[in-house]
Amino acid sequence: DLLSIDGPLRGREGPKTLTIAPGQPYVAIALLPVVPGGAAADASLRMSIDDDVGTEVWSSTIRVDAVERYLEGPGVVTILVPRTLVPDGRYTARVRFADDPARAPLLETPFIVRSR
């Protein structure tokens, strides 16, 4: 299964749920961050997953120009997070500028992982 995260929750919409098959080694998440116009191509974005108490359980950085290539090609940035890092529970996916963590995230969305 692939969880698509494309923006904040709206209205009465609850967090998206990703159901994982037994033995699946990774959680696949498709991120669709909106990169502001004028962002430097060599700027780094930090993608992260936090658990329900705010502890970061996974992160990676990627350059803005790479994100733009993914969004022009496949249309998403797909991340594979080891299942051992995201047991069943609630999480928040975030994408923000790596050099400015105080700046509002480009993407911040809660989601739920559960076993099938």
N, C-alpha and C positions, 0 to 999 in steps of 0.2 A: 504494500500500500504506500501511497505517496500523499503526504499532507501538504496542501497548497496554502501558503500564508501570504496574503496580498494586501493586508492593511489592517487598521484598527477595527474592532467590533463596532457595529452600528445598531441602533435601536435595541430591540430585545434579543438580538442574536447572542447566543452563548458561545463559549469557547469551542473551537473545532476539536473533534476527537479523532485520533489516529489509533486504529486497532491493529495490533501487531500479532502476526502468526507465531506460534511456538517455534523456537529455534532460529528465528530471524536475527542475524547478527547486527543489523543496522536499522536505524530509523531514518527514512528518507523524507526530507522536508524541502519543498520548493518555495523559495523566497522571492518576492517581487518588490524589492525596495524601489522607492522613487528617489533618484539622485537629482539634487537641485541643479538647474542650469548654471553653468559657470564654475562648477566644482572642478578642481585641478585633476587632470587625468592620472597623475601619479599620487594623488591623495589616497590614503588607506582607509578602508571601512572595516570595522570590527563587527563580526557576526557572533552572537552569543545566545546561549540557552541558559536560563536561570530556573532553579526549582521553585517550589511554592513558598519558600522562606527567603528567597532572594539570593541564594548561593549560586554562583556561576558554575555550571557543570560541564560546559563545553564552550569553546570559542575558536575563532580563526579570523585571520585578516585577509583582505583581498583588495586589490587596487581598483579605483573607480573605473579606469578604462577597461579592466577585465569584466566588471559588473555590466558595463554598457554593452560589451560584446555579447555576453550571455543574454542580456535582455533583447538585443537585436536578433540573435540567432534563435536559440531554443525558447526564449521568452521568459526564462526563470533562471535563478541561481539555485542549483540543487546541492544540498548538503547531505552528507551521510554521517550520522551521529551514532557511535557505538551504543548498542542497546544496553550494555552494562552501565552506561552513564545516565540513561534515562529510563529507570524502572517505571512501572505504572505510577501515574501521578499527574499533577498539574505543573505546567511550565510556562515560561514566557520567552518568546523569540524576539531578539532585538538586533537591529542593524544601526550603527552610528559611526560617525567619523572617529577614527582611532586616536587622533591627536587632540580631540576636544570632547572628552566624555561628559562634560557638563551640558553640552549642546543637546537639544531635544533629539531623540532617536528618529531616524528616517523611517523606521518600521518598528513597531512594538505591539505584539499580539499574544495573548494567552492561548494555550492549547492543552489538551489532555492526551496522555498516552495510556493505553490499556491493552491487556493481553486478550487474545481471541479465545 
